[in-house]
Amino acid sequence: MKKQLLFFWALIFGILLSSCNSDDNFNEQQELVKIVSFSFLASNNDDLQQDVIAIIDEANKTIKATLPANTPVSFLKPTIELSQGASVLPGGNFPENFTNPLVYKVFGDNFSESEYTVIVAVEDSTEGEINNFVFRLNENPNANLDEDISGEFDGTTIALVFNSGTDISALTPNIVISRGATISPGNGVKQDFTNPVEYTVTAQDGVTNTVYTVISKILDNDEKEITSFKFSNIGGNNYTATIDGNDIELELPEGTDLSSLNPMIEISDNAVVVPQSGVTQNFNNILQYEVTAENGDTQVFTVNVYTKNSLGSDRAVLTQLYKTNKIQDNLFNGYLNWDLDAPSMNDWVGVTIEDGRVTGLITGLSIRIYILPPSIGDLSALKTLNIGSVALKEIPKEIGNLKELILLDLSFNLIESIPKEIGSLSKLSFLYLSRNKLETLPSELGNLSKLRLLSLSTNKLKIVPSELRNLGDLFSLDLSDNQINELPRELGELTNLRNLDMDENPISVIPREICALSEDNGGNTKIKLDEEDICEE
């Protein structure tokens, strides 16, 4: 019996001893399953400038890492070193979000495991800077901004420059500051920037402060325009002038006394005009008004107020002619030598003035005139018009209004047709239309009863209108170098004709009525023909 009891207690002791040894081995294995090191390497994390080694508290199973200020922690890739034979979840080869504490589990053989809580902190930043300061157009709709206005930084001074007319008394700024910092007054808070405004930026650490001074300046207005020039109560009516660049023109009714008129003038904001608005002036002469902008810049305006059929109205026509063709004439260096700002037209080359009216206009071949404006017909005293420019393509019908015209020379151009209104030029004696591209002639040419010379050479004419028979005073007719196949017999009625040039035309037989005018046939006319041309029998 004693032997049996001794065996039982020996068996129990052995079992207890074996169990103690097993627990000791498990604890030993658990202690061997651990994270040896935990770090964030700069080479694996773009937001880091240097490696960060975490502190491992093995007793409390925590891992703590402190990153430099402003480092984003939502996408960090750790580098983990484990004890031999251990593995970890999450794995160390993948980025993780460390915004909140993250648990890592380490596994070893025999199902042993350990848990570590990783806590990542970021140092408080000492940066307290304004990185951008701007007034946005859409955030300040009532400030009269032309565009977004951004500040220029000079240390802790921020300068902003506004155009004239901007209201800076209640502006809302858009401010960008350092991450984690605060600013006072706050971003987006409306302020009066008429005087300097101070902004204090407090860094994330709550200690570092930086004071910025915002200085705003409104530029002086550089606009120097006359925006309106008018007269009121002239014969019970109001009249507003036309403003074209620096030229101001206005036609008033005939009989208006121009010697004592009071113009009402509107100008750019904060500008000054001399003479002043409302001051009586004598507009029988060309006047000049000088506008001085707020910033001191000046601009001179030439004012031409006139009545119909006056030297002033003539000047208005020539000014329009000048401007219309100046736009076209950008390919050539030479142009009309006219000073549009001059008080008179006495020095305008090619312009003749007699008895207070323009009576002659000669531009010359070196000046390109592309367009004759319809207003050319308002030169009612014009006697001579010579536009030989190699560029004119069209004659306005208003040419027929030049009732005093004696000489019209439009040779050396690109004209393709003549308006019938030319027949209204009752005093016209000399008409030069050679070297153009004329294909037809209006029958109204026959109305030019005073015409003595008609030059139509080097065109594309095929037919000569029989109405030319009415040109009883015609002395010379040049039809050479055209495409004329026949001549109207009625030309034989031109008994005063002394020169007829039909050279270089396809016509071969000349009507006997015309041949009868020739010197060879007892007449007084010298007729020039091609050698093969013959007179009709």
C-alpha positions in Angstrom: 0.0 0.0 0.0 2.8 2.4 0.8 4.5 1.7 -2.5 1.3 2.5 -4.4 0.9 5.9 -2.6 4.6 6.7 -3.3 4.1 6.0 -7.0 1.0 8.2 -7.2 2.7 11.2 -5.7 5.8 10.7 -7.9 3.5 10.7 -11.0 1.8 14.0 -9.9 5.1 15.7 -9.3 6.4 14.7 -12.7 3.3 16.1 -14.4 3.6 19.4 -12.6 7.3 19.7 -13.3 6.7 19.1 -17.1 4.0 21.8 -17.1 6.3 24.3 -15.6 9.0 23.6 -18.1 6.5 24.1 -21.0 5.3 27.5 -19.7 8.9 28.6 -19.3 9.7 27.6 -22.9 6.5 29.4 -24.3 7.4 32.6 -22.4 11.0 32.4 -23.7 9.7 32.0 -27.3 7.3 34.9 -26.9 10.1 37.1 -25.7 12.1 36.2 -28.8 9.2 37.2 -31.1 9.5 41.0 -31.3 10.1 44.1 -33.4 13.8 44.9 -33.1 13.6 48.3 -34.9 11.0 50.5 -36.5 12.0 53.5 -38.6 10.9 55.8 -41.4 13.7 56.2 -44.0 14.0 59.3 -46.1 14.8 57.2 -49.1 11.4 55.5 -48.9 9.4 58.6 -48.0 9.4 61.7 -50.2 8.2 64.0 -47.5 11.1 63.2 -45.2 14.5 64.9 -45.5 16.2 62.6 -43.0 15.6 59.2 -41.4 13.4 59.0 -38.3 14.1 56.1 -35.8 11.2 55.2 -33.6 11.6 54.4 -29.8 10.4 50.9 -28.9 9.0 50.4 -25.3 9.2 46.6 -25.0 7.6 46.6 -21.6 4.4 48.4 -22.8 4.6 47.2 -26.3 4.5 50.7 -27.8 6.5 52.2 -30.6 6.7 56.0 -30.8 8.1 58.1 -33.6 8.2 61.9 -33.8 8.4 63.5 -37.3 9.5 67.0 -38.3 6.9 69.7 -38.4 4.4 69.6 -41.3 5.2 66.1 -42.4 2.1 64.3 -43.8 1.5 61.1 -41.9 -1.3 59.6 -44.0 1.1 57.8 -46.4 4.2 56.6 -44.7 6.3 53.5 -45.5 8.0 52.1 -42.4 11.1 50.0 -42.3 10.7 47.1 -39.8 13.4 44.8 -38.4 12.0 41.6 -36.7 13.5 38.9 -34.5 14.7 35.8 -36.3 12.0 33.8 -37.9 9.2 36.3 -37.1 6.7 37.9 -39.4 4.6 41.0 -39.0 1.2 42.3 -40.1 0.7 44.8 -41.6 3.8 44.2 -43.7 6.7 46.7 -43.6 6.9 47.0 -47.4 3.6 49.0 -47.7 2.7 52.6 -46.9 0.2 53.1 -44.1 -1.9 55.8 -42.6 -0.5 56.8 -39.2 -3.0 59.5 -38.5 -4.2 57.3 -35.6 -2.3 54.7 -33.6 -1.8 51.5 -35.6 -1.4 48.0 -34.2 1.3 45.7 -35.6 1.1 41.9 -34.8 4.4 39.9 -34.8 4.1 36.1 -35.3 6.7 33.4 -34.4 6.9 29.6 -34.4 4.6 27.4 -32.3 1.8 30.1 -32.7 3.6 32.6 -30.5 2.8 36.3 -31.2 3.2 39.9 -29.9 1.3 43.1 -30.5 2.8 46.6 -30.7 1.0 49.9 -30.9 2.7 52.4 -33.2 2.1 56.0 -32.4 3.4 58.7 -34.8 3.5 62.3 -33.7 4.5 65.5 -35.6 6.5 68.3 -34.1 4.7 71.6 -33.8 5.9 73.9 -36.6 7.6 77.2 -35.8 6.8 78.5 -39.3 4.4 81.5 -39.2 4.5 83.1 -42.6 2.1 84.6 -45.1 2.8 82.8 -48.4 0.3 84.6 -50.6 -1.9 87.7 -50.2 -4.4 88.5 -53.0 -7.7 90.4 -53.6 -9.7 88.3 -56.0 -12.0 90.0 -58.5 -14.9 87.5 -57.9 -14.6 88.0 -54.1 -14.7 91.8 -54.3 -17.5 92.6 -56.7 -18.1 96.1 -55.5 -14.5 97.3 -55.4 -14.2 98.2 -59.1 -11.3 95.8 -59.5 -10.1 95.2 -63.1 -8.4 91.9 -62.2 -7.0 89.9 -59.3 -4.5 92.0 -57.3 -1.6 90.1 -55.7 0.7 91.5 -53.1 4.4 92.1 -53.5 6.5 90.9 -50.6 9.5 92.7 -49.1 10.3 91.0 -45.9 7.2 91.4 -43.7 5.8 94.3 -45.8 3.2 93.4 -48.4 2.5 96.1 -51.1 -0.5 96.1 -53.3 -1.1 98.6 -56.2 -4.6 99.4 -57.5 -5.8 101.2 -60.5 -7.5 104.6 -60.1 -11.1 104.3 -59.1 -10.7 101.2 -57.0 -12.6 101.3 -53.7 -10.2 99.8 -51.1 -12.3 100.8 -48.0 -13.9 97.3 -47.8 -11.8 94.6 -49.4 -11.8 90.9 -48.6 -8.4 89.3 -48.8 -7.5 85.8 -49.8 -4.5 84.8 -47.6 -2.4 81.6 -47.7 -0.3 81.0 -44.5 2.0 78.3 -43.2 0.5 74.9 -42.4 -1.0 74.7 -38.9 -0.5 78.5 -38.3 -3.3 81.0 -37.5 -3.7 84.6 -38.6 -5.4 87.6 -37.1 -7.3 89.4 -38.5 -8.6 86.2 -40.1 -8.5 85.2 -43.8 -11.6 86.3 -45.7 -12.4 89.0 -43.2 -13.3 92.3 -44.9 -11.0 95.2 -44.0 -10.5 98.9 -44.8 -7.1 99.1 -46.6 -7.1 102.9 -46.9 -4.4 102.9 -44.3 -1.8 100.2 -43.5 -3.2 97.0 -41.9 -1.2 94.7 -39.7 -1.7 90.9 -39.7 -0.2 88.7 -37.0 0.6 85.1 -37.9 1.1 82.6 -35.0 3.0 79.4 -35.8 1.6 76.0 -34.9 3.8 75.9 -31.8 1.7 78.8 -30.4 4.8 80.8 -29.5 6.3 82.1 -32.7 4.6 85.3 -34.0 5.3 87.3 -37.2 3.7 90.6 -37.9 3.1 91.7 -41.5 2.1 95.2 -42.6 -0.1 95.4 -45.7 0.2 98.7 -47.6 -2.2 99.6 -50.4 -1.7 102.3 -53.0 -4.1 103.6 -55.6 -2.4 104.8 -58.8 -3.1 108.2 -60.1 -5.4 108.1 -63.1 -3.5 108.1 -66.4 -6.6 108.6 -68.6 -6.6 112.0 -70.5 -9.5 111.8 -72.8 -12.2 114.2 -73.9 -15.3 112.0 -73.8 -17.9 114.5 -74.9 -17.9 117.9 -76.6 -21.2 119.6 -77.2 -23.1 122.8 -77.5 -26.5 123.4 -76.2 -29.3 125.7 -77.3 -28.0 126.8 -80.7 -31.1 127.9 -82.4 -33.0 125.8 -79.9 -31.1 122.6 -80.6 -28.2 120.7 -79.0 -25.2 119.6 -81.0 -22.6 116.9 -80.1 -19.2 116.8 -81.8 -17.6 113.7 -83.3 -14.4 112.6 -81.5 -12.0 110.6 -83.6 -8.7 110.1 -81.8 -7.4 113.6 -81.1 -9.6 115.3 -83.6 -13.0 116.8 -82.6 -15.2 118.0 -85.4 -18.7 119.5 -85.5 -20.8 121.0 -88.3 -23.3 123.7 -87.2 -26.1 125.2 -89.3 -25.2 127.8 -91.9 -25.4 131.3 -90.4 -24.3 130.2 -86.9 -22.1 132.8 -85.2 -18.9 130.8 -84.4 -17.2 133.7 -82.6 -18.8 133.2 -79.2 -19.7 129.7 -78.3 -19.6 127.9 -74.9 -18.8 124.2 -75.2 -19.7 121.7 -72.6 -16.9 119.3 -72.2 -16.7 115.9 -70.4 -13.3 114.4 -69.6 -11.6 111.5 -67.8 -12.0 111.2 -64.1 -9.7 113.5 -62.1 -8.3 115.1 -65.3 -8.2 118.8 -66.1 -8.9 120.5 -69.4 -7.6 123.8 -70.7 -9.5 125.9 -71.8 -12.1 124.8 -69.3 -15.6 123.6 -70.1 -18.1 126.4 -70.4 -15.6 129.0 -71.3 -16.6 131.1 -74.3 -14.4 130.6 -77.4 -14.1 131.9 -80.9 -14.5 128.8 -83.1 -13.9 130.6 -86.4 -10.3 129.3 -85.9 -9.0 125.8 -85.2 -8.7 125.5 -81.4 -6.6 123.2 -79.3 -7.7 121.8 -75.9 -5.1 120.2 -73.6 -6.2 117.5 -71.1 -3.9 116.7 -68.2 -4.4 113.4 -66.4 -4.2 112.9 -62.7 -0.7 111.5 -63.1 0.4 114.5 -65.1 0.3 113.0 -68.6 -1.1 115.4 -71.2 -2.9 115.0 -74.5 -3.9 117.7 -77.0 -7.1 117.7 -79.0 -7.7 119.7 -82.1 -11.2 121.1 -82.4 -12.8 122.1 -85.7 -16.2 123.6 -85.4 -17.6 124.9 -88.7 -20.6 125.6 -90.9 -21.4 124.1 -94.2 -19.5 125.4 -97.2 -16.6 126.9 -95.2 -12.9 126.4 -94.8 -13.6 124.4 -91.6 -15.9 122.0 -93.6 -13.2 121.7 -96.2 -10.7 120.8 -93.5 -13.0 118.2 -92.1 -13.2 116.5 -95.6 -9.4 116.5 -96.0 -8.9 115.2 -92.5 -11.2 112.3 -93.3 -9.4 111.7 -96.6 -6.1 111.6 -94.7 -7.2 109.2 -92.0 -9.1 106.9 -94.3 -6.0 106.3 -96.5 -3.5 106.5 -93.7 -4.9 103.2 -92.4 -4.4 101.6 -95.8 -1.0 103.1 -96.5 1.0 101.1 -93.9 3.2 99.5 -96.6 4.7 102.8 -97.8 6.9 105.3 -96.2 5.7 108.4 -98.0 2.3 109.9 -97.2 0.4 113.2 -97.3 2.5 115.8 -95.6 -0.3 117.3 -93.5 -0.1 118.3 -89.9 -3.6 117.6 -88.7 -2.9 119.4 -85.4 -1.8 122.6 -87.1 -4.0 125.7 -86.6 -4.2 126.2 -90.4 -3.9 124.3 -93.6 -1.4 126.8 -95.1 1.4 124.2 -95.0 -0.5 121.2 -96.1 1.3 120.1 -99.3 -0.9 119.9 -102.3 -3.7 121.9 -100.9 -4.6 125.3 -102.4 -6.7 127.8 -100.5 -8.2 130.8 -102.1 -10.7 133.3 -100.6 -11.2 131.2 -97.5 -12.0 127.9 -99.4 -10.0 124.9 -100.6 -9.8 125.2 -104.4 -7.1 122.7 -105.3 -6.0 119.2 -104.2 -3.0 117.5 -105.8 -1.6 114.4 -104.2 1.0 113.2 -106.8 2.0 109.8 -107.9 4.1 109.0 -104.8 1.1 109.2 -102.5 -1.1 106.1 -102.3 -4.8 107.1 -102.2 -7.0 104.0 -102.0 -10.3 105.6 -101.2 -12.1 108.8 -102.0 -14.6 109.2 -99.3 -18.1 110.4 -100.3 -17.5 113.6 -98.4 -15.2 114.6 -101.2 -18.3 116.0 -102.8 -18.5 118.6 -100.0 -15.5 120.5 -101.3 -17.9 122.8 -103.1 -15.3 125.3 -104.1 -12.8 122.8 -105.5 -11.5 123.7 -109.0 -8.6 121.3 -109.4 -8.5 117.6 -108.3 -5.5 115.5 -109.2 -5.3 112.0 -107.6 -2.8 110.0 -109.6 -1.9 107.4 -107.0 -1.8 104.0 -108.7 -4.2 102.7 -106.1 -7.7 104.3 -106.5 -10.3 101.8 -107.7 -13.5 103.6 -107.4 -14.9 107.1 -107.8 -17.8 108.0 -105.5 -21.0 109.3 -107.1 -20.6 112.4 -104.9 -18.0 113.6 -107.3 -20.9 115.1 -109.2 -21.4 117.7 -106.5 -18.1 119.5 -107.4 -19.9 122.1 -109.5 -16.8 124.4 -109.6 -14.4 121.7 -110.8 -12.5 122.7 -113.9 -9.7 120.0 -113.9 -10.1 116.4 -112.9 -7.1 114.1 -113.2 -7.5 110.5 -112.1 -4.9 109.0 -114.3 -2.6 106.2 -113.2 -5.1 104.3 -111.1 -7.1 101.1 -111.1 -10.5 102.6 -111.8 -12.9 100.3 -113.6 -16.0 102.5 -114.1 -17.0 106.2 -114.0 -20.2 107.2 -112.2 -22.9 108.8 -114.4 -22.9 111.7 -111.9 -19.8 113.0 -113.5 -22.0 114.4 -116.2 -23.1 117.1 -113.6 -19.7 118.8 -113.6 -20.9 121.7 -115.7 -17.6 123.7 -115.5 -15.3 120.8 -116.2 -12.8 121.6 -118.9 -10.1 119.0 -118.5 -10.7 115.3 -117.8 -7.7 112.9 -117.5 -8.7 109.2 -117.1 -5.7 107.5 -118.9 -4.0 104.4 -117.6 -6.9 102.9 -115.7 -9.0 99.8 -116.3 -12.1 101.4 -117.8 -14.2 99.1 -120.0 -17.2 101.4 -120.6 -18.0 105.1 -120.4 -21.3 106.6 -119.2 -23.3 108.4 -121.8 -23.5 111.3 -119.4 -20.0 112.3 -120.5 -21.8 114.0 -123.3 -23.3 116.6 -120.8 -19.8 118.1 -120.2 -20.5 121.0 -122.5 -17.4 122.9 -121.3 -15.0 120.0 -121.8 -12.0 120.8 -123.9 -9.7 117.9 -123.3 -10.6 114.2 -122.7 -7.8 111.7 -122.2 -8.8 108.0 -122.1 -5.7 106.3 -123.3 -4.4 102.9 -122.0 -7.7 101.5 -120.8 -9.9 98.6 -121.9 -12.5 100.5 -123.8 -14.3 98.8 -126.7 -17.1 101.2 -127.4 -17.2 105.0 -127.5 -20.6 106.5 -126.6 -22.1 108.5 -129.5 -23.2 111.2 -126.9 -19.6 112.6 -127.1 -21.0 114.4 -130.2 -22.3 117.0 -127.8 -18.9 118.0 -126.6 -18.9 121.1 -128.8 -15.8 122.7 -127.2 -13.7 119.5 -127.2 -10.2 120.3 -128.5 -8.3 117.1 -127.8 -9.5 113.5 -127.6 -7.1 110.7 -126.8 -8.4 107.1 -127.2 -5.1 105.4 -127.9 -4.1 102.0 -126.6 -7.6 100.6 -126.0 -9.7 97.8 -127.6 -11.9 99.9 -129.8 -13.3 98.2 -132.9 -15.4 101.0 -134.2 -16.1 104.7 -133.7 -19.5 106.4 -133.8 -19.9 108.5 -137.0 -21.3 111.2 -134.7 -17.8 112.2 -133.7 -17.6 113.9 -137.0 -19.7 116.6 -135.6 -16.9 117.8 -133.3 -15.9 120.7 -135.4 -13.6 122.2 -132.8 -11.6 119.0 -132.4 -7.9 119.6 -133.2 -6.3 116.3 -131.9 -7.7 112.8 -132.2 -5.5 109.9 -131.2 -6.7 106.4 -132.2 -3.3 104.7 -132.2 -3.0 101.1 -131.0 -6.6 100.0 -131.3 -8.0 97.1 -133.3 -10.1 99.4 -135.5 -9.0 99.4 -139.1 -11.6 101.5 -140.9 -12.4 105.1 -139.8 -15.8 106.5 -140.6 -15.7 109.0 -143.4 -17.4 111.6 -141.2 -14.4 111.5 -138.9 -11.9 111.4 -141.6 -13.5 114.6 -143.0 -12.2 116.4 -139.9 -8.6 115.6 -140.7 -6.1 118.1 -142.1 -5.5 115.7 -145.0 -9.1 116.1 -146.0 -9.4 119.9 -145.7 -10.2 119.9 -142.0 -8.4 121.2 -138.9 -8.0 118.0 -136.9 -4.8 116.0 -136.6 -5.8 112.4 -136.5 -3.2 109.8 -135.3 -3.9 106.2 -136.6 -2.1 103.0 -136.9 -0.3 102.6 -140.3 -2.7 100.0 -141.6 -5.8 102.0 -140.7 -7.8 103.5 -143.6 -10.6 105.9 -144.0 -14.0 104.6 -145.2 -14.7 105.4 -148.8 
